[in-house]
Each structure stands twice: as structure tokens, then as C-alpha cells.
């Protein structure tokens, strides 16, 4: 059996079990790959006037999901069908930054270093209002009942915290409100709570653990790693037990006790840094797909604009496998879609109705799903039929020239094509034969001769299938 192996783009072409192309799929627990749903734009979705600059989703007290998104100048409430309603305007998020959002009690809190901190009541509505006395912070997060603010009031090494359960109290000496500078490690970048009493603080050149204290000082800081840091807040993604993030030398995972690389062993980080380039690393944006347990990062490729990227890369936190997606997005995030019934589903014509199966989780509502703003700046979710797929095997040097004429697919689904690639020696480029379709017997009628061989499997968008593992030879390994 020849597997479609692990995505390992920078390893040698002949490394067993290695692939340089694993696109449009997700890893399965049995070692195979399964389909990744296409991005589906919601039926009545409005066009965001400009590029997204921050977003958040969370359940309200009645169990319904609230969804908010920002541009550089406005905050919007995202309706059940993707419509946008402005709830605040007149802002000026600095270039390269995002609005940092958290949910704190009944309030949506947002902050950036120009407009400062503002609050909106998600239960009763009303107007977005500035928070008097609060810092102008680049990043905020909640820990142990208080708000922590990083990079405050023009000092990129200053940490400030609010009083307990009070987003309006920031004066040192009032309750537990306080401030603390961090003298080394560079600028404060991001913070992620990993438990009720602990958080990871990411700096440019250091990572620290913030721990809530039972008495005395409200928290303590301890150094976890001196020679690691995050390139930008939006590349830091909280997961169970820690956070995945992008450093200047690649992808890493930080926990309360250590920092370790996650993209180096298979050459993923090396490949990624070439694809993006140092000048655009701060644009990379990550989010956690809780349903599939994959951390996704959208990244600029080729001549992508600052708003819309054409590629994504994903890290499966359990199998530690990597995959890529070719899909246009302007933001990615964990979200939840509303539930529909026959009485509440939008009144759409058959040519505009949502392209998802009737038993799809996106129609059930309530549970978290993975979403995005699409290439047209509209609210969307990964809930459609399967994406287009491209999988490649490693190159194999067979030692002598052989003829190939029939190869079987290990996997289901009736629609797929296979290309045979051959060469006379490793030093020669692979010559790809024309793609052939899967026959009723489950084999591909390829034909070619060579000493070096490679295979490329493709599935069209919308094809129905559940798993693909590799290829096999029903009559032996060629002749």
C-alpha cells in the first residue's frame, strides 16, 4: 500500500510516508483523511464595508448565540442570516491592529490603542459607550474575574488590571486594580487564559505564566521561555492546556510549563516561512475549530491582498498532523449558527437556498462551528459539501524501470481521478500522465513506465466521500 502520508513539504521527496500536497481534507482518527466542508455564505449575508478587524461569538443568557465583528471604524451585530447591524461607529483601529474583544458578564468589551476601551450590553442592547478611566490597550482578556490589559497607554510593556467583576474600575488602589511593567522580553503581544487562575502572556521575545494569587498580590508572573514569542496577537490561538502560536521561526505550542515547536519535525514551519515571507508574518490569523479539533491559520499567498487570503493551514491537536485548504477568506473564527425549522428557514428560491445537506449541523443551531468571512466580506461557515481535494504521495525509486497499468483506491466515493507521474531517475523531473477516472471496479486504469513513480489524486468539489487512505496494486507492484 502507498499511503497519502503526512504533510511534510520540506522533507526530501523520497521520504517514506511524506507528502508535499495534502489539500482540502482533514485528518481522521484511523489515520486516513476525510472531507473538509466547503465554505457556505449565509443566505442573507451583508457585505462588510471594509476588511474585518476583530470578531467574537458567545452564548447569551437565553442560550442564543451573539456574534459581533468590527471594521476599522464600526462595530456590527451579525444577525441570524448574516445581516449586519452597526452598533457603534467613528472608531479608528490603527493599521495592522485589530479590535481586541472579550465577553465580560453581560458586556461586550472592546479595546484598541487609539479608541481605548468601550462596552456594549449584549442582553439589553443600547449604545456602545466608552469606559472612563480604562486604559487604551492593544489586547485584553479575562482572568479570575478581572480584566487584564496589555500594551497600555503608549507603553508596550505595561500590564494593567481592573477590579474584580468591574470593567469600570481601573484606578490603582481601588479594590485590586493595579498596574505592572515588564522590563524585559520586548513588547506585550497577547494573553490567553488557560484556566480559571492562570494565563499565558506572549511578548515579542518571551512567554510568561500569569497566576492568580490566593492572597497578597493579585497575580504573579513567571518566565516560561526566554527565546520565543508571538509575531502578532491574532496568530495566538487558545486550545486545551495552552495555546498554539506563530513565532518568527515557525509554529509552536505553549503550556504552563514549556514551549515546544510543532511545525519543525515535518518541515512545515520551514515551508510556511517561505510561503509567507517575513514582511507579512504579522498578518497571519488563527482560530480554533473546536468541532474538528484543528487550529487553522489563514495566510497570504502569492499576490493576495491585505484583506482576502487564498490559503489556510491546519494543525490537528490530537494526531499532530498538518493539512492545507485552498479557500478565500477575510477572517476565520469559532462561531455558532442559528437553528432553522420549516417555519423559520429563509424564503429563498431554489437557486439561492443554502448548499448544505438537510442533516447538516449548521441547520441544528446552538453548537459551536467553524466560520469565516468569505472573499466577498460576507459571513459564512464551513458547512457545505466536500471541498475539492488534491493529495500526492512521496516519490518512490523502484531501482529499475517498471510498467504500471492498474492501481486501486483505498477509500470510498465513486468520483476521483488519478495522475501517474514517472521519471527515469531521481534527478529528472516527474512527467505527469493525463488524469484517469475511477472505474466501477475501484481501480484507476493508469498506464506508464518509469523507475521513479509518484501519484496525484484529485476529487472535485461536491463529490461524496468519507475516507481516503492511499493506493494499492491489485496485481502486484508493477512489472
C-alpha positions as a printed NumPy array, in Angstrom:
array([[  0.   ,   0.   ,   0.   ],
       [  1.215,   3.504,  -0.854],
       [ -0.223,   5.966,   1.681],
       [ -1.164,   9.561,   1.272],
       [  1.115,  10.383,   4.169],
       [  1.774,  13.292,   6.472],
       [  2.08 ,  16.787,   5.043],
       [  5.846,  17.282,   5.205],
       [  6.648,  19.756,   2.433],
       [ 10.283,  20.489,   3.256],
       [ 11.485,  16.911,   3.731],
       [ 13.166,  15.003,   0.897],
       [ 10.786,  13.985,  -1.916],
       [ 11.616,  10.316,  -1.333],
       [ 10.955,  10.301,   2.437],
       [  8.573,   7.374,   3.071],
       [  5.119,   8.456,   4.215],
       [  5.798,  12.055,   3.222],
       [  3.63 ,  14.308,   1.054],
       [  4.098,  17.833,  -0.217],
       [  0.38 ,  18.259,  -1.04 ],
       [ -2.449,  17.373,   1.379],
       [ -5.123,  19.904,   0.458],
       [ -8.878,  20.105,   1.079],
       [ -9.068,  17.373,   3.727],
       [ -8.948,  16.827,   7.484],
       [ -7.122,  14.045,   9.417],
       [ -9.237,  11.163,  10.743],
       [ -8.619,   9.119,  13.887],
       [ -7.978,   5.943,  11.848],
       [ -5.039,   7.541,  10.011],
       [ -6.941,   8.282,   6.82 ],
       [ -8.143,  11.649,   5.536],
       [-11.75 ,  12.797,   5.414],
       [-13.57 ,  15.628,   3.603],
       [-13.48 ,  19.247,   4.733],
       [-16.798,  21.037,   4.059],
       [-16.856,  23.936,   1.637],
       [-17.317,  27.484,   2.884],
       [-21.001,  28.429,   2.569],
       [-22.12 ,  32.065,   2.66 ],
       [-25.229,  32.647,   4.746],
       [-28.405,  33.33 ,   2.792],
       [-28.954,  36.988,   3.629],
       [-25.387,  37.939,   4.484],
       [-24.485,  41.609,   4.137],
       [-21.191,  42.775,   2.704],
       [-18.874,  44.157,   5.364],
       [-17.913,  47.679,   4.185],
       [-14.198,  47.061,   4.735],
       [-11.811,  44.407,   5.982],
       [-12.629,  42.676,   9.31 ],
       [-10.665,  43.994,  12.287],
       [-11.72 ,  41.676,  15.105],
       [-14.624,  39.379,  15.941],
       [-16.216,  37.36 ,  18.736],
       [-19.078,  34.862,  19.257],
       [-20.582,  33.627,  22.524],
       [-23.883,  32.357,  24.013],
       [-26.235,  34.817,  25.71 ],
       [-28.276,  34.067,  28.83 ],
       [-31.195,  32.669,  26.791],
       [-28.909,  30.191,  25.   ],
       [-28.905,  32.035,  21.668],
       [-25.59 ,  32.99 ,  20.132],
       [-24.392,  36.574,  19.805],
       [-21.924,  37.357,  17.028],
       [-20.043,  40.617,  16.586],
       [-17.471,  41.832,  14.097],
       [-15.502,  45.061,  13.728],
       [-14.043,  47.059,  10.895],
       [-11.511,  49.828,  11.431],
       [-14.385,  52.264,  12.109],
       [-17.504,  50.3  ,  13.174],
       [-18.823,  47.506,  15.38 ],
       [-21.536,  45.246,  13.924],
       [-24.032,  42.785,  15.37 ],
       [-24.255,  39.808,  12.969],
       [-27.837,  38.611,  12.518],
       [-29.005,  35.018,  12.199],
       [-28.911,  35.203,   8.398],
       [-25.604,  37.068,   8.204],
       [-27.053,  40.581,   8.035],
       [-25.04 ,  43.334,   9.715],
       [-26.367,  45.973,  12.107],
       [-23.984,  48.736,  13.194],
       [-23.984,  49.228,  16.97 ],
       [-21.078,  51.691,  17.167],
       [-19.106,  53.879,  14.781],
       [-16.484,  56.597,  14.494],
       [-13.531,  54.441,  15.54 ],
       [-10.021,  54.304,  14.098],
       [ -8.298,  50.959,  14.658],
       [ -4.615,  51.531,  13.798],
       [ -3.255,  49.84 ,  10.681],
       [ -2.022,  46.312,  11.38 ],
       [ -4.038,  46.077,  14.615],
       [ -7.415,  44.557,  15.452],
       [-10.159,  45.371,  17.911],
       [ -9.496,  43.132,  20.938],
       [-12.861,  41.719,  22.095],
       [-13.917,  39.833,  25.229],
       [-17.237,  38.967,  26.814],
       [-17.334,  40.141,  30.483],
       [-20.587,  39.389,  32.297],
       [-23.381,  40.932,  30.247],
       [-20.959,  43.228,  28.439],
       [-19.086,  43.038,  25.166],
       [-15.785,  44.833,  25.832],
       [-13.53 ,  46.013,  23.023],
       [-10.272,  47.925,  23.016],
       [ -7.57 ,  49.274,  20.736],
       [ -4.686,  51.657,  21.397],
       [ -6.363,  54.624,  19.683],
       [-10.027,  54.499,  20.717],
       [ -9.489,  52.95 ,  24.132],
       [-11.965,  50.663,  25.867],
       [-15.686,  50.571,  25.065],
       [-18.597,  48.446,  26.329],
       [-21.926,  47.23 ,  24.948],
       [-24.663,  45.369,  26.828],
       [-25.348,  42.202,  24.844],
       [-28.509,  41.37 ,  26.812],
       [-30.347,  44.711,  26.656],
       [-28.695,  46.375,  23.657],
       [-28.434,  50.143,  23.61 ],
       [-25.319,  52.054,  22.598],
       [-21.605,  51.343,  22.722],
       [-20.094,  53.556,  25.423],
       [-16.53 ,  54.453,  26.33 ],
       [-15.203,  53.155,  29.662],
       [-13.943,  56.16 ,  31.62 ],
       [-10.562,  55.647,  33.282],
       [ -9.812,  52.42 ,  31.411],
       [ -6.501,  52.099,  29.576],
       [ -6.078,  52.318,  25.828],
       [ -4.916,  48.715,  25.461],
       [ -3.865,  46.749,  22.41 ],
       [ -5.   ,  43.401,  23.896],
       [ -7.437,  42.462,  26.681],
       [ -8.539,  39.158,  28.235],
       [-10.444,  37.978,  31.325],
       [ -8.77 ,  36.063,  34.158],
       [-10.194,  35.123,  37.545],
       [-12.995,  37.683,  37.429],
       [-10.992,  40.736,  36.333],
       [ -9.853,  42.169,  33.002],
       [ -6.162,  42.153,  32.098],
       [ -4.971,  44.788,  29.622],
       [ -1.66 ,  44.586,  27.736],
       [  0.306,  47.339,  25.95 ],
       [ -1.428,  50.215,  27.693],
       [ -1.469,  53.967,  27.104],
       [  1.552,  54.034,  24.814],
       [  3.722,  51.741,  26.969],
       [  4.015,  48.407,  25.159],
       [  5.443,  46.707,  28.266],
       [  2.743,  47.805,  30.718],
       [  0.149,  45.417,  32.174],
       [ -2.956,  46.824,  33.875],
       [ -5.866,  45.024,  35.511],
       [ -9.365,  46.05 ,  36.567],
       [-11.081,  45.444,  39.89 ],
       [-12.961,  42.169,  40.417],
       [-16.165,  41.93 ,  38.375],
       [-15.972,  45.617,  37.451],
       [-14.861,  46.711,  33.997],
       [-15.221,  50.375,  35.013],
       [-12.758,  50.367,  37.952],
       [ -9.108,  50.775,  36.888],
       [ -7.619,  53.182,  39.442],
       [ -4.715,  51.641,  41.363],
       [ -5.74 ,  51.175,  44.97 ],
       [ -9.455,  50.769,  44.224],
       [-10.049,  47.123,  45.068],
       [ -7.46 ,  45.011,  43.261],
       [ -6.973,  47.305,  40.244],
       [ -3.252,  47.709,  39.619],
       [ -0.508,  48.053,  37.005],
       [  2.837,  46.365,  36.444],
       [  5.555,  46.959,  33.859],
       [  7.513,  44.052,  32.349],
       [ 11.096,  45.172,  31.973],
       [ 12.449,  42.564,  29.558],
       [ 11.168,  40.301,  26.779],
       [ 10.039,  43.071,  24.45 ],
       [  6.553,  44.34 ,  23.646],
       [  3.486,  42.647,  25.118],
       [  1.628,  40.913,  22.285],
       [ -1.232,  38.739,  23.59 ],
       [ -2.722,  36.981,  26.598],
       [ -4.686,  33.721,  26.748],
       [ -6.392,  32.357,  29.863],
       [ -5.715,  28.601,  30.112],
       [ -7.624,  28.026,  33.376],
       [ -9.655,  29.989,  35.91 ],
       [ -6.481,  31.124,  37.631],
       [ -3.711,  31.07 ,  35.026],
       [ -2.905,  32.703,  31.696],
       [ -0.101,  32.757,  29.161],
       [  1.39 ,  36.173,  28.373],
       [  3.079,  36.41 ,  24.974],
       [  5.755,  39.021,  24.366],
       [  7.912,  39.618,  21.332],
       [ 10.819,  37.635,  22.813],
       [  9.455,  35.894,  25.904],
       [  6.487,  33.913,  27.206],
       [  5.324,  34.177,  30.816],
       [  2.807,  32.464,  33.058],
       [  0.397,  34.746,  34.946],
       [ -1.029,  33.058,  38.054],
       [ -3.763,  34.452,  40.277],
       [ -2.648,  34.539,  43.929],
       [ -4.777,  33.473,  46.9  ],
       [ -3.518,  36.382,  48.998],
       [ -1.252,  39.41 ,  48.744],
       [ -0.532,  40.497,  45.175],
       [ -3.375,  39.734,  42.787],
       [ -1.139,  37.752,  40.429],
       [  2.44 ,  36.657,  39.876],
       [  4.472,  36.393,  36.674],
       [  6.981,  33.64 ,  35.967],
       [  9.146,  33.19 ,  32.893],
       [  8.431,  30.077,  30.801],
       [ 10.613,  30.746,  27.774],
       [ 13.123,  33.474,  27.038],
       [ 13.797,  32.846,  23.35 ],
       [ 10.288,  32.561,  21.943],
       [  7.468,  34.987,  21.253],
       [  4.419,  35.656,  19.111],
       [  4.564,  37.693,  15.906],
       [  1.043,  39.103,  16.468],
       [ -1.956,  38.672,  18.757],
       [ -4.193,  37.305,  16.024],
       [ -1.828,  34.377,  15.385],
       [ -2.174,  33.172,  19.017],
       [ -4.894,  30.512,  19.408],
       [ -6.01 ,  29.116,  22.75 ],
       [ -6.569,  25.337,  22.915],
       [ -6.998,  22.845,  25.744],
       [ -3.988,  23.096,  28.047],
       [ -2.285,  26.02 ,  26.344],
       [ -2.025,  27.955,  23.102],
       [ -0.645,  27.454,  19.592],
       [  1.106,  30.453,  18.069],
       [  3.338,  31.659,  15.264],
       [  6.869,  32.749,  16.137],
       [  9.401,  34.234,  13.734],
       [ 10.889,  30.744,  13.294],
       [  7.627,  28.836,  12.919],
       [  4.661,  27.303,  14.717],
       [  4.853,  26.451,  18.424],
       [  2.72 ,  25.328,  21.374],
       [  2.963,  26.889,  24.836],
       [  1.665,  25.401,  28.061],
       [  2.061,  26.378,  31.703],
       [  5.411,  24.596,  31.866],
       [  7.083,  24.676,  28.462],
       [  7.203,  25.886,  24.866],
       [  7.756,  23.383,  22.081],
       [  7.858,  23.56 ,  18.272],
       [  5.026,  21.819,  16.453],
       [  5.928,  22.536,  12.841],
       [  9.622,  21.71 ,  12.581],
       [  9.817,  17.907,  12.573],
       [  7.915,  17.574,   9.283],
       [  9.33 ,  20.717,   7.72 ],
       [  6.01 ,  22.583,   7.92 ],
       [  7.434,  25.725,   9.536],
       [ 10.29 ,  25.907,   7.043],
       [  7.831,  25.637,   4.14 ],
       [  5.406,  28.126,   5.684],
       [  8.021,  30.822,   6.265],
       [  8.971,  30.629,   2.588],
       [  5.318,  30.853,   1.507],
       [  4.555,  33.952,   3.584],
       [  7.817,  35.82 ,   3.97 ],
       [  8.969,  37.793,   6.992],
       [  7.296,  41.041,   5.895],
       [  3.779,  39.553,   6.09 ],
       [  4.029,  37.233,   9.107],
       [  2.116,  39.669,  11.325],
       [ -0.912,  39.351,   9.002],
       [ -1.379,  35.619,   9.704],
       [ -4.624,  34.985,  11.618],
       [ -5.518,  31.872,  13.611],
       [ -8.673,  30.356,  15.107],
       [ -9.689,  27.073,  16.745],
       [-12.11 ,  24.701,  15.044],
       [-13.47 ,  23.031,  18.185],
       [-15.642,  20.534,  16.319],
       [-12.727,  19.125,  14.281],
       [-10.04 ,  19.908,  16.931],
       [ -7.906,  21.733,  14.387],
       [ -6.094,  25.036,  14.789],
       [ -6.369,  26.887,  11.479],
       [ -4.278,  29.806,  10.299],
       [ -5.22 ,  31.823,   7.204],
       [ -2.204,  33.286,   5.45 ],
       [ -1.351,  35.474,   2.446],
       [ -0.041,  33.628,  -0.582],
       [  1.373,  34.909,  -3.861],
       [ -0.299,  38.257,  -4.626],
       [ -3.093,  38.107,  -2.033],
       [ -4.416,  41.454,  -0.821],
       [ -4.256,  42.615,   2.799],
       [ -7.928,  41.705,   3.283],
       [ -8.516,  38.422,   1.417],
       [ -6.177,  35.431,   1.699],
       [ -6.402,  32.376,  -0.541],
       [ -4.783,  29.707,   1.662],
       [ -5.149,  28.143,   5.104],
       [ -3.055,  25.667,   7.062],
       [ -4.357,  23.481,   9.865],
       [ -2.801,  21.574,  12.792],
       [ -4.78 ,  18.694,  14.304],
       [ -4.115,  18.883,  18.049],
       [ -4.643,  15.138,  18.635],
       [ -2.902,  13.474,  15.672],
       [ -0.419,  16.365,  15.259],
       [ -0.948,  16.164,  11.506],
       [ -0.984,  19.156,   9.164],
       [ -3.231,  19.892,   6.181],
       [ -3.882,  22.864,   3.899],
       [ -7.007,  24.403,   2.371],
       [ -7.35 ,  26.453,  -0.79 ],
       [-10.195,  28.83 ,   0.053],
       [-10.665,  32.604,   0.023],
       [-11.309,  34.153,   3.457],
       [-11.135,  37.595,   5.015],
       [-11.43 ,  36.332,   8.633],
       [-11.8  ,  32.996,  10.469],
       [-13.407,  32.284,  13.853],
       [-15.303,  29.892,  16.094],
       [-18.991,  30.704,  15.903],
       [-22.456,  29.143,  16.047],
       [-25.262,  29.29 ,  13.548],
       [-28.945,  29.71 ,  14.402],
       [-31.261,  26.722,  14.264],
       [-33.853,  26.655,  11.491],
       [-37.245,  24.986,  11.268],
       [-39.635,  24.668,   8.304],
       [-41.323,  27.824,   9.6  ],
       [-38.183,  29.922,  10.078],
       [-35.858,  28.912,   7.244],
       [-35.348,  31.898,   4.915],
       [-37.779,  32.211,   1.991],
       [-35.305,  31.575,  -0.81 ],
       [-35.598,  30.393,  -4.365],
       [-34.069,  27.016,  -5.207],
       [-31.086,  28.625,  -6.913],
       [-30.12 ,  30.616,  -3.813],
       [-31.006,  28.218,  -0.98 ],
       [-28.098,  27.186,   1.244],
       [-25.998,  24.432,  -0.337],
       [-25.866,  22.141,   2.717],
       [-27.414,  18.737,   3.477],
       [-30.654,  18.827,   5.499],
       [-28.989,  16.91 ,   8.333],
       [-26.002,  19.293,   8.474],
       [-25.056,  20.612,  11.936],
       [-25.251,  24.2  ,  10.639],
       [-29.053,  23.862,  10.488],
       [-29.334,  22.483,  14.03 ],
       [-28.037,  25.64 ,  15.721],
       [-26.577,  26.181,  19.165],
       [-23.409,  24.119,  18.969],
       [-20.128,  25.823,  18.038],
       [-18.994,  25.505,  14.452],
       [-16.168,  26.979,  12.412],
       [-16.88 ,  30.104,  10.42 ],
       [-15.308,  32.781,   8.276],
       [-15.854,  35.969,   6.389],
       [-15.552,  34.9  ,   2.769],
       [-13.677,  36.55 ,  -0.082],
       [-16.596,  38.946,  -0.609],
       [-16.535,  40.018,   3.086],
       [-19.737,  38.097,   3.918],
       [-20.471,  35.952,   6.979],
       [-20.028,  32.242,   6.127],
       [-19.434,  28.834,   7.691],
       [-17.574,  25.664,   6.767],
       [-20.755,  23.623,   6.468],
       [-21.218,  22.779,   2.794],
       [-20.497,  19.757,   0.632],
       [-16.89 ,  18.478,   0.478],
       [-14.151,  20.752,  -0.832],
       [-12.042,  19.995,  -3.873],
       [ -9.158,  17.708,  -2.892],
       [ -5.566,  17.2  ,  -4.04 ],
       [ -3.387,  14.501,  -2.431],
       [  0.088,  13.43 ,  -3.507],
       [  2.292,  10.531,  -2.481],
       [  6.042,  10.655,  -1.97 ],
       [  8.359,   9.812,  -4.866],
       [  9.493,   6.181,  -4.928],
       [ 12.708,   4.992,  -6.592],
       [ 11.994,   1.372,  -7.574],
       [ 15.569,   0.558,  -8.607],
       [ 14.58 ,  -0.436, -12.126],
       [ 12.047,   0.633, -14.728],
       [  8.572,  -0.885, -14.373],
       [  5.248,  -0.743, -16.168],
       [  2.106,   0.403, -14.334],
       [ -1.36 ,  -0.279, -15.668],
       [ -3.89 ,  -0.552, -12.848],
       [ -3.998,   0.951,  -9.351],
       [ -6.703,   0.586,  -6.705],
       [ -8.01 ,   3.313,  -4.404],
       [ -8.075,   2.584,  -0.681],
       [-11.049,   4.712,   0.252],
       [-14.687,   5.256,  -0.608],
       [-16.509,   7.506,  -3.031],
       [-17.05 ,   6.826,  -6.722],
       [-15.703,  10.1  ,  -8.113],
       [-11.938,  10.635,  -8.208],
       [ -9.141,  10.994, -10.727],
       [ -5.547,   9.842, -10.527],
       [ -2.417,  11.01 , -12.308],
       [  0.599,   8.777, -12.644],
       [  3.93 ,  10.581, -12.581],
       [  7.085,   8.842, -13.776],
       [ 10.766,   9.558, -14.371],
       [ 13.804,   7.53 , -15.409],
       [ 15.89 ,   8.726, -12.454],
       [ 15.542,  10.886,  -9.339],
       [ 17.496,  13.697, -10.975],
       [ 14.807,  14.103, -13.659],
       [ 11.576,  15.999, -13.287],
       [  8.372,  13.995, -12.892],
       [  6.362,  13.642, -16.125],
       [  2.671,  13.556, -15.269],
       [  0.332,  11.422, -17.361],
       [ -3.213,  12.525, -18.131],
       [ -5.662,  12.019, -15.218],
       [ -7.873,   8.914, -15.367],
       [-11.185,   8.333, -13.614],
       [-12.033,   5.661, -11.082],
       [-13.758,   2.666, -12.688],
       [-16.656,   0.627, -11.325],
       [-14.152,  -1.955, -10.044],
       [-12.488,   0.659,  -7.801],
       [ -9.3  ,   0.927,  -9.85 ],
       [ -7.627,   3.587, -11.983],
       [ -6.572,   2.399, -15.494],
       [ -3.252,   4.266, -15.49 ],
       [ -0.531,   3.363, -17.94 ],
       [  3.124,   4.347, -17.888],
       [  6.677,   3.176, -17.335],
       [  9.455,   4.528, -15.141],
       [ 11.975,   3.838, -12.41 ],
       [ 10.729,   6.771, -10.272],
       [  6.99 ,   6.991,  -9.612],
       [  4.595,   9.388,  -7.878],
       [  0.785,   9.679,  -7.72 ],
       [ -1.654,  12.589,  -7.519],
       [ -5.298,  12.027,  -6.517],
       [ -7.975,  14.66 ,  -7.063],
       [-11.637,  14.936,  -6.11 ],
       [-13.936,  17.657,  -7.423],
       [-15.762,  19.998,  -5.053],
       [-19.07 ,  18.461,  -4.027],
       [-18.042,  14.826,  -4.529],
       [-19.463,  12.493,  -1.878],
       [-16.895,  10.506,   0.137],
       [-15.834,   9.864,   3.756],
       [-12.278,   8.493,   3.845],
       [ -9.135,   8.103,   1.74 ],
       [ -6.005,   6.287,   2.925],
       [ -3.835,   5.53 ,  -0.115],
       [ -3.339,   3.334,  -3.175],
       [ -2.781,  -0.357,  -3.719],
       [ -1.752,  -2.686,  -6.541],
       [ -4.301,  -5.46 ,  -7.163],
       [ -1.838,  -7.476,  -9.291],
       [  1.417,  -6.69 ,  -7.535],
       [  3.791,  -3.756,  -7.695],
       [  4.069,  -3.296, -11.449],
       [  6.325,  -5.248, -13.76 ]])
